């Protein structure tokens, strides 16, 4: 009986689609993600040293347009320190506000009248 069952079952035929894929020149490689462009880390000051503080008092009031962003770039200090510098210059009346907004404030040099 067992012998007849094996003889009755036909041998498995391989699917032509499957065999073409497996024997074809190699699997297509997965697309690799690019590493992306890495922005250079800035090493800005978090506290003013004497030289930078004096430079701030001398150079910044001469600028026509003064914002915390510009101070941060020119003096290589971080944003919060630049905001403190603006407050310091305002208290000394070296600059005057043009536009005050929640996120960005614009100032100019104080014209001595």
KACOR-V606917 format. One record per pair of residues at least 12 apart in sequence whose C-alpha atoms are under 6 Angstrom apart, sorted by the first residue. I is the first residue (numbers start at 1). J is the second residue. Records with the same first field share a line. If there is no record, write none. Layout:
I: J ; J
This chain:
44: 76 ; 77 ; 78
45: 77 ; 78
46: 78
61: 94 ; 95 ; 109
64: 108 ; 109
65: 108
66: 106 ; 107 ; 108
67: 106
68: 82 ; 83
94: 110
95: 108 ; 109 ; 110
96: 108 ; 110
